[in-house]
């Protein structure tokens, strides 16, 4: 995979790998022959013009006799470099359809999907018309083309087949999700009907966090949790977390859920906002 501009972490990784090669008294050709690679691959990795895989980094360290603590450090740099490359502007240059298709595998692997949303209805619960408005807005914000929005909508709708599987879904919506004018009133009304229908499915739990309710945690932004992977989308980037940092979001989700209304109370709020649109 090509690195678009050689992000800082990728450049640092390349420099550290080159230093290991030079300390081992090897030139690029020597290392390439040892690893069974083309010499151009060694050069491109060192110059941050090609991404290395974790296996590439480990093999490089072993071939140059590098210490294990350096291998661990370099793999950490590689993880950071990959996060650098999750910038939305870069990801969406090729259009939104591939981005939406990429989420298919995430949903397919997960057994418990949770999400806290402050602005947008979860993608798995969106109607096609609502999704079309949201994806058009996202493309324009990122300066990306909008000519493949219909294909992106189709990919998003395809993922909704997972709702009829044994997977469990828990979605917590701030009341602002219901009240922001991200789509025309008729589209929002149809979207509310979709939420009401989804809330009746036994494997889908929907909560609404009313405005003004006392909270014990500050809801700074939206996030989704796929089992143990947390994904946060901002206007310009996507961030992914596992481990202790992901645990922080799981605790926040539980605390926010404790302040939410669910079941008939949540459906009552949705119907109330739908009535306000009249």
JOLINGI-V453086 format. One record per residue. NEAR is the number of other C-alpha atoms within 8 Angstrom. Layout:
# JOLINGI-V453086
NEAR
NEAR
This chain:
# JOLINGI-V453086
4
6
10
6
5
10
12
7
11
13
12
9
13
12
10
9
11
9
8
11
13
9
8
8
6
11
8
10
8
8
15
13
10
8
9
6
9
8
11
6
10
12
9
10
12
13
11
14
12
11
10
8
7
8
6
8
12
9
9
11
14
8
10
12
7
10
7
6
6
9
12
8
8
11
10
8
12
14
8
9
12
8
11
9
9
11
11
11
11
8
10
12
8
6
11
13
12
9
11
11
11
8
8
9
8
9
11
7
6
10
9
10
14
12
13
12
15
11
9
7
9
9
7
9
10
12
10
9
7
12
12
11
10
11
12
10
8
8
13
10
8
11
7
11
9
9
5
10
12
8
9
15
13
9
11
13
12
7
10
10
8
9
10
7
6
6
12
9
11
12
13
14
14
14
11
10
12
8
7
7
6
6
9
7
8
6
10
11
10
9
11
11
8
11
9
10
8
9
12
7
8
6
9
13
11
12
14
13
14
9
7
4
7
5
8
6
7
5
6
4
7
12
11
11
12
14
9
9
10
13
12
11
10
6
7
9
10
12
9
9
9
10
7
6
8
12
10
8
9
9
8
9
10
8
11
13
10
6
10
11
10
11
9
6
8
12
11
8
9
11
9
8
10
11
7
6
7
4
